[in-house]
């Protein structure tokens, strides 16, 4: 079986072998992270990718990465 890799560049959601992996930064990890199997996750470029089916609840519409926000620093 060959590995297939697809990336959605706007949100960094990765599809690998017809499985969807969602990126999380360390401070965004779910409370039950310790319960998720190591085979359902991997680390890449500062993100921890977790298989979508192993998440208890996930809403793609509300999950944002900090670089995607249109926030300008103000003093």
Number of C-alpha atoms within 10 A of each C-alpha: 4 5 7 10 11 13 13 9 8 10 15 16 19 20 16 14 12 11 13 16 22 21 25 20 13 10 6 13 14 14 7 9 11 9 8 15 11 9 8 15 16 13 12 8 5 10 15 17 21 25 20 17 13 15 14 9 8 13 6 9 6 7 13 14 14 9 9 9 8 7 8 6 5 4 3
